[in-house]
Amino acid sequence: MAFNNSLPSQAYLEGIGQVLGRIGPTSYLDTLALTTVGLVSGAYVLVDQIWGKPDPHNYIFFERPQEMDGAARAANAVTRNIADRMEELGKQAVVFWGSQSGTGEAFASRLVRELGQRFRLDAMAADLSDFDSETIALIPNTKVAIFILSTYGEGDPSDNAAQFWEWATKLKGTPLQELRYAAFGLGNSNYQYYNRVVELVHQALTRGGAKSLLPVGMADDALGSTEEDFLSWKNELYKFCRQELHLEEQAAKYEPTIEAFHDESLEPIDLFHGEPVAHKSVSGESSIGAVKILRSHELFNSPTRNCLHMDVDLSEHPEWTYKTGDHLAIWPVNPDQEVDRLLRALGLSERRDVPLCFRSLDSAVHIPVPSPTSLSALFRYYVEICAAVSRETVSSLIEFAPSESAKKFLTDLYESKEGYSAFLAREHITIGKLLEMAAGTDGGVWSTIPLSYLVETLPRTRPRYYSVSSSSVLSPRVAAVTALVSNTELSGENASAIPGLTTNYLLSLSDSINADTASRPHPQGFSYELQGPSQALEGAKIFAQLRRSTFKLPALASTPLIMAAAGTGIAPFRAFIAERLRLKAMGRKIGEMVLFFGCRHPDEDYIYRSELEQMESESEGKLRIVTAFSRVSGQKKMYVQDKMHELGSDVSRLLANDATLYICGRASMAREIGKTVSAMVGKEKDLSQPEAQEWAASMKRGRKWQEDVWG
């Protein structure tokens, strides 16, 4: 937890002194009582003032402070001047990253390693929040800065890039003539502001006099091409290194930046067994803790699909509070089958519980996982071993192949971009499965793969966020979540499915709670360590944390609401409607509400149907539910935007009456709804297309149009 270093004012202290002088203790019991009150009040102030603020002590990330003396701790307090830090470490290049999901961070780390391996260019990766943005202007023209920036939501920067974004967009007149840079953006064209962050940063830097070394690269996650887009841009960067920087390129060979070693002298009490450790404090996030699942039930009426409603008990964490519309982050657990598969492929099954330590070989490199730990904890809790393997990772594995046949398998797989895409269309390839397939009938063990390589290459585990589907007014200490058990079908012939990591874990947990489903096999054949590390999750618990959201009800209950959702996107609206109806029951005047909801079939996946219909009947005309079903036999496919178009006059009327528009669901759905609403209003107001787009933008700026979307 971060501590507020600011001191109370003198006037405040004098006031407290006067009060205490008048009510000073007159007995031992008085003293004890005052001490207790002081401790409780202090704890309340700390919780109220500190929760969600950035931690100024992030430099001790994953280090045990009891193992460090004062001098060592002081030495770790590094400068926030990036130019000074580069000079201090002798770095020739810096790769800044602004990342929300971890992809940008992973790309930055990979790029730093490859620049060293291919060109002997000594580079460092830098979290943008670790350095003062204005010091970027001090980087001399003998060095190179590279920016990898993600855009999410309504063209927003990642949390760790917020201060940099504010600096960059207000650069007017800042002298950047010395700065040489390259930039790559991560975005999704389903969103209106596709790659807005990298575009505006690029414009701001060039206006400030900085020199762009090559065209800005952009990834499009909507096309599933993020990895290949990065490879294409990286090839252009390497071409620049060869032709313009005159760096000699050599064959890339793995060189570790961290060291992994076993230490059998350590006791179990010394280890991290799998308890999540936040990479760093993020504004608006609570601490991580174990919370109990009170109840869980199935929402779908389908033999092949599952959707869970779970009630999560927050009472063991009194400092946690949520507001309607917030998110619950759930930390996943990798299935036993994938953990065992990877350990077998590496020939390390017998050493799964031997203490494992990591040490940085470069002072600029942070170890991405807790240390010391064990292989079992590492592969089950700390790294994503179930993520699809990139084509570049396939290439980097070739040097560790245990046989010529395995080397040929990987080489053939890597060399054709189209061939690998077709391969991924048929198979969901995890790291363990890839090693197993490459070894083939030879059954070779990949004993030469360094554990440091796996830690540097595999993404570290991150939580998944779910909109809270309960109202904090009605249920302040129990937060509900609604989770679709994701098993994305691949498009190839006889293709398998991509199982959702967290939701399949939650399904297994749900089955363990409910006696009627406890004995059924998991649909994917998975099993999990449901008791958690050191039995910390015993009793149907999960590791979770709360996260603040800006997706909120208007302050005035009389404001009309237009809500549009598909599938589990209805989660926050369940809470919105329940809260509004409670206010109505208390005698408050509430505004008109219209919910547009879409799903496949009314008898299969119309979640919360009876509950919503009851709320509609009890609303006395204040709530109207409009449904759209896309897979009803004999009927035309209907989607949410179709129904909104049909009822265009009602939508326009509500918007004219100062309604707030909310959209929750997939980004592609939000994009189509946005087009529909903008077109309707444009026609109503006789606006041109650019004018209608500006109207939508102004609505979003004024928080009258809010979106909570993904994918």
Backbone hydrogen bonds, N-H to C=O, Kabsch-Sander energy under -0.5 kcal/mol:
donor,donor_aa,acceptor,acceptor_aa,energy
5,N,3,F,-0.6
13,L,9,S,-2.1
14,E,10,Q,-2.7
15,G,11,A,-2.4
16,I,12,Y,-2.2
17,G,13,L,-2.3
18,Q,14,E,-2.2
19,V,15,G,-2.2
20,L,16,I,-2.8
21,G,17,G,-2.1
22,R,18,Q,-1.5
23,I,19,V,-1.8
31,T,27,S,-2.1
32,L,28,Y,-2.4
33,A,29,L,-2.5
34,L,30,D,-2.8
35,T,31,T,-2.4
36,T,32,L,-2.3
37,V,33,A,-2.5
38,G,34,L,-2.5
39,L,35,T,-2.2
40,V,36,T,-2.5
41,S,37,V,-3.0
42,G,38,G,-2.6
43,A,39,L,-2.4
44,Y,40,V,-2.3
45,V,41,S,-2.6
46,L,42,G,-2.5
47,V,43,A,-2.6
48,D,44,Y,-3.1
49,Q,45,V,-2.9
50,I,46,L,-2.4
51,W,46,L,-0.5
51,W,47,V,-1.3
53,K,50,I,-2.7
58,N,55,D,-0.9
60,I,57,H,-1.7
61,F,58,N,-1.7
63,E,60,I,-2.3
67,E,64,R,-2.0
68,M,65,P,-1.7
73,R,69,D,-2.1
74,A,70,G,-2.3
75,A,71,A,-2.0
76,N,72,A,-1.1
76,N,73,R,-0.5
77,A,74,A,-1.2
78,V,76,N,-1.9
82,I,80,R,-0.8
85,R,81,N,-2.4
86,M,82,I,-2.4
87,E,83,A,-2.0
88,E,84,D,-2.7
89,L,85,R,-2.1
90,G,86,M,-1.0
91,K,86,M,-2.5
92,Q,122,D,-3.4
93,A,122,D,-1.3
94,V,144,V,-2.2
95,V,124,M,-3.0
96,F,94,V,-0.7
96,F,146,I,-3.0
97,W,126,A,-2.2
98,G,148,I,-2.6
106,A,102,G,-2.3
107,F,103,T,-2.5
108,A,104,G,-2.2
109,S,105,E,-2.2
110,R,106,A,-2.3
111,L,107,F,-2.6
112,V,108,A,-2.2
113,R,109,S,-1.9
114,E,110,R,-2.3
115,L,111,L,-2.4
116,G,112,V,-1.5
117,Q,113,R,-2.3
118,R,114,E,-3.2
119,F,115,L,-1.5
120,R,116,G,-1.0
121,L,115,L,-2.1
122,D,120,R,-0.7
123,A,121,L,-0.8
124,M,93,A,-1.4
126,A,95,V,-2.5
128,L,97,W,-1.6
130,D,127,D,-2.1
131,F,128,L,-0.8
132,D,80,R,-2.8
135,T,132,D,-1.7
136,I,133,S,-2.0
137,A,134,E,-1.0
138,L,135,T,-1.3
139,I,136,I,-1.6
143,K,140,P,-1.8
144,V,92,Q,-1.8
145,A,180,R,-2.5
146,I,94,V,-2.7
147,F,182,A,-2.6
148,I,96,F,-2.3
149,L,147,F,-0.5
149,L,184,F,-2.4
150,S,98,G,-1.8
151,T,186,L,-2.6
152,Y,156,D,-2.3
155,G,153,G,-1.5
156,D,152,Y,-2.7
158,S,150,S,-0.5
161,A,158,S,-1.3
162,A,159,D,-1.3
165,W,161,A,-2.7
166,E,162,A,-2.1
167,W,163,Q,-2.2
168,A,164,F,-3.1
169,T,165,W,-2.4
170,K,167,W,-1.1
171,L,168,A,-1.1
174,T,171,L,-3.5
176,L,174,T,-0.6
176,L,208,G,-2.5
179,L,176,L,-1.5
181,Y,211,K,-2.5
182,A,145,A,-1.6
184,F,147,F,-2.8
185,G,217,G,-2.8
186,L,149,L,-2.5
187,G,185,G,-0.5
187,G,219,A,-1.0
191,Y,188,N,-2.0
194,Y,191,Y,-0.6
194,Y,192,Q,-0.9
196,R,193,Y,-1.7
199,E,195,N,-1.7
200,L,196,R,-2.6
201,V,197,V,-2.4
202,H,198,V,-2.3
203,Q,199,E,-2.2
204,A,200,L,-2.5
205,L,201,V,-2.7
206,T,202,H,-2.2
207,R,203,Q,-2.1
208,G,204,A,-1.7
209,G,206,T,-1.4
210,A,205,L,-2.4
211,K,179,L,-2.7
212,S,210,A,-0.6
213,L,181,Y,-3.1
217,G,183,A,-2.2
219,A,185,G,-2.6
221,D,187,G,-2.8
221,D,219,A,-0.5
223,L,220,D,-1.0
224,G,221,D,-1.1
225,S,220,D,-1.6
229,D,225,S,-3.0
230,F,226,T,-2.1
231,L,227,E,-2.1
232,S,228,E,-2.3
233,W,229,D,-2.2
234,K,230,F,-2.7
235,N,231,L,-2.1
236,E,232,S,-1.5
237,L,233,W,-2.0
238,Y,234,K,-2.6
239,K,235,N,-2.0
240,F,236,E,-2.0
241,C,237,L,-2.2
242,R,238,Y,-2.0
243,Q,239,K,-2.8
244,E,240,F,-2.5
245,L,240,F,-1.8
247,L,241,C,-2.6
250,Q,118,R,-1.9
259,E,359,R,-3.6
261,F,357,C,-2.3
263,D,355,P,-1.8
266,L,263,D,-1.5
270,D,267,E,-2.0
271,L,268,P,-1.5
272,F,372,P,-2.7
273,H,271,L,-0.6
285,E,282,V,-1.9
286,S,546,L,-2.4
289,G,544,A,-2.5
291,V,542,I,-2.8
292,K,313,D,-0.7
293,I,540,A,-3.3
294,L,292,K,-0.9
294,L,311,D,-2.5
295,R,311,D,-0.9
297,H,309,H,-2.1
299,L,307,C,-3.1
300,F,307,C,-0.6
301,N,604,E,-2.8
308,L,483,A,-3.0
309,H,297,H,-2.5
310,M,308,L,-0.5
310,M,481,V,-2.5
311,D,295,R,-2.3
312,V,310,M,-0.6
312,V,479,A,-2.9
313,D,292,K,-2.9
313,D,311,D,-0.5
314,L,312,V,-0.5
314,L,477,R,-2.9
317,H,314,L,-2.2
320,W,317,H,-2.3
326,D,323,K,-2.4
327,H,547,R,-2.5
328,L,466,Y,-2.9
329,A,327,H,-0.5
329,A,545,Q,-3.4
330,I,328,L,-0.5
330,I,464,R,-2.9
331,W,543,F,-2.6
334,N,380,R,-2.5
336,D,527,S,-2.9
338,E,335,P,-0.6
339,V,335,P,-1.8
340,D,336,D,-3.0
341,R,337,Q,-2.0
342,L,338,E,-2.2
343,L,339,V,-2.1
344,R,340,D,-2.4
345,A,341,R,-2.3
346,L,342,L,-1.8
347,G,343,L,-0.6
347,G,344,R,-1.1
348,L,343,L,-2.8
349,S,343,L,-0.6
351,R,348,L,-1.4
352,R,349,S,-1.1
354,V,351,R,-1.1
356,L,373,T,-3.4
357,C,261,F,-3.3
359,R,259,E,-2.3
361,L,257,T,-3.0
362,D,257,T,-0.6
365,V,362,D,-2.3
366,H,364,A,-0.5
371,S,62,F,-0.7
373,T,356,L,-3.0
375,L,354,V,-0.5
376,S,352,R,-2.6
378,L,374,S,-2.8
379,F,375,L,-2.6
380,R,376,S,-1.6
381,Y,377,A,-2.7
382,Y,377,A,-1.2
382,Y,378,L,-0.8
383,V,378,L,-1.5
384,E,459,P,-3.4
385,I,383,V,-1.3
387,A,384,E,-0.5
389,V,429,I,-1.8
394,V,390,S,-1.8
395,S,391,R,-1.8
396,S,392,E,-2.2
397,L,393,T,-1.4
398,I,394,V,-0.6
398,I,395,S,-1.1
400,F,397,L,-1.7
401,A,398,I,-1.7
407,K,403,S,-2.1
408,K,404,E,-2.4
409,F,405,S,-2.3
410,L,406,A,-2.2
411,T,407,K,-2.5
412,D,408,K,-2.8
413,L,409,F,-1.7
414,Y,410,L,-2.3
415,E,411,T,-2.2
416,S,412,D,-0.7
417,K,415,E,-0.6
420,Y,416,S,-2.4
421,S,417,K,-2.0
422,A,418,E,-2.3
423,F,419,G,-2.0
424,L,420,Y,-2.5
425,A,421,S,-1.3
426,R,422,A,-0.7
426,R,423,F,-1.0
427,E,423,F,-2.1
429,I,427,E,-0.8
430,T,428,H,-0.8
431,I,385,I,-0.8
432,G,385,I,-0.5
434,L,430,T,-2.5
435,L,431,I,-2.1
436,E,432,G,-2.1
437,M,433,K,-2.7
438,A,434,L,-2.7
439,A,435,L,-2.1
440,G,436,E,-1.4
442,D,439,A,-1.1
443,G,439,A,-0.5
443,G,440,G,-1.2
444,G,439,A,-0.5
446,W,345,A,-2.9
447,S,445,V,-1.9
449,I,446,W,-1.1
453,Y,450,P,-0.5
454,L,450,P,-1.3
455,V,451,L,-2.1
456,E,452,S,-2.3
457,T,453,Y,-2.1
458,L,454,L,-2.7
461,T,382,Y,-2.0
464,R,330,I,-2.5
466,Y,328,L,-2.0
468,V,326,D,-2.8
469,S,480,A,-2.9
475,S,471,S,-2.7
478,V,475,S,-0.5
479,A,312,V,-2.3
481,V,310,M,-2.4
482,T,467,S,-0.6
483,A,308,L,-2.6
485,V,306,N,-2.3
485,V,483,A,-0.5
486,S,484,L,-1.0
488,T,498,I,-1.9
490,L,496,S,-1.7
492,G,425,A,-2.2
495,A,492,G,-1.4
496,S,426,R,-1.7
498,I,488,T,-3.1
500,G,486,S,-4.2
504,N,500,G,-1.5
505,Y,501,L,-1.1
506,L,502,T,-2.4
507,L,503,T,-2.0
508,S,504,N,-1.8
509,L,505,Y,-2.1
510,S,506,L,-2.8
511,D,507,L,-2.3
512,S,508,S,-1.6
513,I,509,L,-1.1
513,I,510,S,-0.6
514,N,510,S,-1.9
515,A,513,I,-0.6
517,T,514,N,-1.2
518,A,514,N,-1.2
520,R,517,T,-1.3
525,G,522,H,-2.1
530,L,528,Y,-1.7
532,G,529,E,-1.3
535,Q,532,G,-1.5
536,A,533,P,-2.1
537,L,531,Q,-2.7
538,E,531,Q,-0.5
538,E,535,Q,-1.5
541,K,537,L,-2.0
542,I,291,V,-2.4
544,A,289,G,-2.7
544,A,542,I,-0.5
545,Q,329,A,-1.8
547,R,327,H,-2.4
548,R,284,G,-2.8
552,K,550,T,-1.5
557,A,555,A,-0.6
559,T,556,L,-1.7
561,L,592,E,-2.6
562,I,660,T,-2.5
563,M,594,V,-3.0
564,A,662,Y,-2.2
565,A,596,F,-2.6
566,A,664,C,-0.9
567,G,598,G,-2.3
569,G,566,A,-2.0
570,I,567,G,-1.5
571,A,568,T,-1.9
574,R,570,I,-2.0
575,A,571,A,-1.2
576,F,572,P,-2.5
577,I,573,F,-2.7
578,A,574,R,-1.8
579,E,575,A,-2.3
580,R,576,F,-2.3
581,L,577,I,-2.6
582,R,578,A,-1.7
583,L,579,E,-1.9
584,K,580,R,-2.0
585,A,581,L,-2.2
586,M,582,R,-1.2
587,G,584,K,-1.8
588,R,583,L,-2.6
591,G,557,A,-2.6
593,M,622,K,-3.0
594,V,561,L,-2.1
595,L,624,R,-2.9
596,F,563,M,-3.6
596,F,594,V,-0.6
597,F,595,L,-0.6
597,F,626,V,-2.8
598,G,565,A,-1.8
599,C,628,A,-2.1
604,E,601,H,-1.4
605,D,601,H,-2.0
607,I,605,D,-1.6
609,R,606,Y,-1.1
612,L,608,Y,-2.8
613,E,609,R,-2.7
614,Q,610,S,-2.0
615,M,611,E,-2.2
616,E,612,L,-2.3
617,S,613,E,-2.0
618,E,614,Q,-2.0
619,S,615,M,-0.8
619,S,616,E,-0.6
620,E,617,S,-0.6
621,G,616,E,-0.6
622,K,619,S,-0.9
624,R,593,M,-1.9
626,V,595,L,-3.3
626,V,624,R,-0.5
628,A,597,F,-2.1
630,S,599,C,-1.8
631,R,600,R,-2.7
633,S,631,R,-0.6
635,Q,632,V,-2.3
638,M,629,F,-1.6
642,D,639,Y,-0.7
643,K,639,Y,-1.8
644,M,640,V,-2.2
645,H,641,Q,-1.8
646,E,642,D,-2.2
647,L,643,K,-2.0
648,G,645,H,-1.5
650,D,647,L,-0.5
651,V,647,L,-2.2
652,S,648,G,-2.8
653,R,649,S,-2.1
654,L,650,D,-2.4
655,L,651,V,-2.4
656,A,652,S,-2.3
657,N,653,R,-1.1
658,D,655,L,-1.4
659,A,654,L,-2.0
660,T,560,P,-2.3
661,L,704,K,-3.0
662,Y,562,I,-3.1
663,I,706,Q,-2.0
664,C,564,A,-2.4
665,G,708,D,-1.3
667,A,710,W,-2.7
670,A,666,R,-2.2
671,R,667,A,-2.4
672,E,668,S,-1.8
673,I,669,M,-2.6
674,G,670,A,-2.5
675,K,671,R,-2.1
676,T,672,E,-2.2
677,V,673,I,-2.9
678,S,674,G,-2.4
679,A,675,K,-2.3
680,M,676,T,-2.3
681,V,677,V,-2.6
682,G,678,S,-2.5
683,K,679,A,-2.3
684,E,680,M,-2.4
685,K,681,V,-2.8
686,D,682,G,-0.7
687,L,682,G,-3.1
692,A,688,S,-2.6
693,Q,689,Q,-2.3
694,E,690,P,-2.1
695,W,691,E,-2.1
696,A,692,A,-2.2
697,A,693,Q,-2.3
698,S,694,E,-2.5
699,M,695,W,-2.0
700,K,696,A,-2.0
701,R,697,A,-2.3
702,G,698,S,-1.8
703,R,700,K,-1.4
704,K,699,M,-2.6
705,W,699,M,-1.0
706,Q,661,L,-3.0
708,D,663,I,-2.5
710,W,665,G,-1.4
